[in-house]
Amino acid sequence: MMLLFAVQQARAARTRGGRVHIRWKRWLAVFVALILFYLLMDRIVMPAYTRHGQAIDVPDVTNMTFETARSVLEEHKLKAVKGG
């Protein structure tokens, strides 16, 4: 009987602001950290990595031989790679 009373008191203490409150703060901190990490990646890292805003005009080399297409691409400072 005494053990049951102690368990009930421990549960009541946790829900009043003990461990449950700390767990809620921890999850909030994790959520905020994930949001900040996402914003860092989205606004700073990825635009620099992908060269956001830069564009290259690629000439149309369809229906050309590989050698002709290579010379056209080299004139535009591009590299031709022969595929399988």
Sequence and secondary structure as in RCSB ss.txt:
>XXXX:A:sequence
MMLLFAVQQARAARTRGGRVHIRWKRWLAVFVALILFYLLMDRIVMPAYTRHGQAIDVPDVTNMTFETARSVLEE
HKLKAVKGG
>XXXX:A:secstr
 HHHHHHHHHHHHHHHHSHHHHHHHHHHHHHHHHHHHHHHIIIIIHHHHHTTT        TTS HHHHHHHHHH
TT       
